[in-house]
Amino acid sequence: MNLVPLRTVQPLATSSAIRFSKTLLLPPSSYRLIFTNKSHQHPSAMPRKSSRQKLQISSVVNLKPARIQPAVNIGDSTEKSFMNDGELTPPELNANNVEDIVEVKTEEIVVDSKRKRTRTKKEVAQAKINIDLNKSESELSELSESVEKSRPKKKTAKKSRIAKDEPQYDENGNEIPKKPKRRKEYPKKVYDIPEVERKTTTFRGRLGYACLNTILRANKPDSIFCSRTCRIASIEEEGLELPKGLALMNARDLKTLIQWNEDNKIRFLRLSSEMFPFASHAKYGYTLEFADKELKEAGDLAKQYGHRLTMHPGQFTQLGSPKKAVVDASIRELEYQCELMDRMGLGPDGVMIIHMGGVYGDKESTLARFKENFETKCNDKIKARLVLENDEANDLFPISESLNIPIIFDYHHDALNPSSSPPSELIPRIKQVWDRRGIRMKQHLSEPRPGAESLMEKRAHADRCKELPADLPDDVDLMIEAKDKEQAVFELYRIYGLEDVIHDNLRPADPNPGMHTKGRKSNLKRKTKATGETDSVGDQIQLIDLEKEGNSEQVMT
């Protein structure tokens, strides 16, 4: 009897699966059918996400020339399919679960019923199923059309193809100029920009925005932005060349961003703290000398145009924290940002803004810890650039005036958590410290989203600001903290006639802004790890604290 094989099978193929026809015929011999599943779970416990689920079974069965119908459900009936009157019979087969077929000798079979796998007493000889396809006259031989059709071969690159960067030469040895690729041209998008309600002001200071320019960022594929970053896992795999490469791209884009701001009469910018990814990390941190050229060029351009550049470390930078890990990480972060601005050649106007942070149930102790850490752990470069942002301005005056640390007045914070004195009384007192330091005063402005009622809703910044504060000094630098970034600055330029705006760079506001910002999502569960250590207020050290310290491996299970 002549039997027709499905196809030639390479033994122990690890990735390809055998495609079976609707009716499968095999010659009278013993074969080893290999089923695999990387999860190593029992079939009944496996999630049924896809019909292409594979099983962790390896069994040798005695296949006789007979019809084997395609599988119906191999997930929950595996054990049953192997037993039939005490003899091994083949399970249902399909193209989604069989990884390989290897011919073996029947007497070498040992069945392990507990693990539902087989063992051979010696190494199985590899073989191919080689039967002449021309001998297909048997009545039992039926092949589906899908098997008869050969798979199309994947297109492979020609060896003669010349690399893109490799120059080409003519017969005389002259380099052939490359033909520039034509980019697909899209019609210029026209935006409907509504008129604004005109207002007057005596303000003549600088307005700025934070970190990201929405127009340059959206200019794909040539996006310009300074916050490319990566993950610790990627650094562990690829080394420090990965974050350093991203940092160089960020530093080069900063020069383009400064030039764009000058062209659009915006001369105040907050630099991204993520410009050099993980530069302040305890384990993977690094210095910035490799980017000296890029940073100096950006700094020189900013000084040439009279731009002010500042930085604002993240919320975990807290010198008043009772946790040593947080304080140490804060010092490293401040040292990194000082180094960045020093290499740019920025003057004393290049300040770093931090919050006092939570009071941890004891306001006086928090202020005392801040003072001690500032005096004993901060170097002179940090002390020369550090300023505090008010949560409650009156609480910061003792620290500000005794340590000569300027305060940045935030109108949004003061509206949500009013100080005991009105802004008209607080701002002149705050300005005295700025004047003693010889630095131009800086303030923050944001507004709650329209329709916000609860405190949580009011904390979310609006996309744009519609009005300058009544108590705003004329000569202050005002940072606009709004989602629409440079568009929020343009909005105030148009409302108050502060600067002419290039119409092509205007974008309409979102007509239906939500109540909340999306914020950042994290897949890391903030679990408390019992390390046997507590902080100064008796709380257990948190995983986030250890991560910032760079010692999370010590408690990870």
Number of C-alpha atoms within 10 A of each C-alpha: 10 16 21 22 21 22 17 11 19 16 16 14 12 10 7 14 17 21 17 22 21 18 15 22 23 19 17 12 14 20 21 21 21 20 20 17 15 9 11 11 12 16 21 11 9 16 9 11 7 7 10 11 17 20 23 18 20 19 22 28 21 17 18 15 16 14 14 18 16 16 15 10 11 19 18 13 14 18 13 11 14 20 13 10 7 7 10 16 17 19 21 17 22 20 15 18 25 21 21 21 24 20 18 21 15 15 9 13 18 14 15 12 11 6 11 15 16 19 14 15 10 8 9 13 10 12 14 13 17 12 16 11 13 8 12 17 13 11 9 17 19 19 18 13 10 12 15 11 8 9 8 6 6 6 6 6 7 7 6 6 7 10 8 8 6 7 12 14 11 8 6 6 8 10 11 10 9 9 6 6 6 6 6 6 6 6 6 6 7 8 12 9 12 9 8 12 9 10 13 10 15 11 15 12 17 21 25 26 25 22 23 21 20 17 17 16 14 12 10 9 7 9 14 23 23 27 22 17 17 14 11 14 9 12 15 11 9 11 13 17 10 17 26 22 16 18 25 22 20 24 24 19 20 26 22 16 21 22 18 14 20 17 12 16 20 22 22 25 25 19 22 21 20 19 25 29 25 24 24 22 18 17 12 16 18 18 13 17 11 13 19 14 15 19 25 20 17 23 24 15 18 25 15 9 14 12 22 21 24 24 24 22 19 14 11 18 23 23 28 27 25 21 20 17 20 22 24 19 24 26 20 20 23 26 17 23 27 23 17 23 23 17 20 22 18 21 15 16 18 21 27 23 21 24 21 22 19 13 14 13 9 10 12 12 15 20 21 13 16 20 18 14 18 19 13 8 14 19 13 10 13 20 18 18 22 22 22 20 22 23 22 18 25 13 16 18 20 12 17 18 15 9 14 18 23 29 29 24 25 22 20 19 20 17 13 14 13 16 17 12 11 11 22 12 10 16 20 11 14 21 21 15 20 19 12 11 16 11 16 13 23 23 19 19 21 25 22 24 21 15 11 16 11 9 10 11 17 20 19 21 21 24 23 25 22 17 15 17 11 9 12 20 19 12 14 17 22 23 22 25 23 22 20 25 20 27 23 24 23 27 22 22 17 17 19 19 15 20 15 11 16 11 10 10 12 16 20 12 15 10 6 7 13 16 20 16 15 8 7 5 6 7 5 8 8 10 9 12 17 12 12 7 11 14 14 11 11 9 12 16 19 19 22 19 19 20 16 20 21 17 15 16 10 9 11 8 6
